[in-house]
C-alpha cells in the first residue's frame, strides 16, 4: 500500500564516536556533514540494493549579501547524486561525496523545481 507517511529516528552518539567522525572529516579534507552523508548514502544503498543514490539536502538560499537583511525563509534543495558501490573503500567514496557536494554548492542557485 502506497503511503507518504514519514517518520523519524533519533540517536545520540557517544563522545568517542563523535570524535572519530570529526577526525575522519579532518583527515580527508571534508566536513562532518560530508562524512555523515557518505554513511547515510551507504546505508541507503545497502537497504535498497541500488548503486545510484540521490539525496535532496536543504541549503540556505541566501547566496547574495543583499538578501541577508530580508526576513523570510530562503531555502533551496540540492540534489546530490553519488554511487556507493560495494567494492569501494569508504575513504574513496567519501572523496566522491565531497566532490559531488562541492559541485552541488557551486550550482545551488539553480531552482530545484527545474531539475
HUWOJO-V606495 format. One record per helix or strand of 2 or more residues. SS is the DSSP state (A for helix, B for strand). FROM is the first residue (numbers start at 0). TO is the last residue. Records with the same first field share a line. If there is no record, write none. Layout:
BEGIN
SS=FROM-TO / FROM-TO
END
This chain:
BEGIN
A=14-26 / 31-47 / 64-66 / 89-105 / 111-113
B=52-59 / 74-81
END
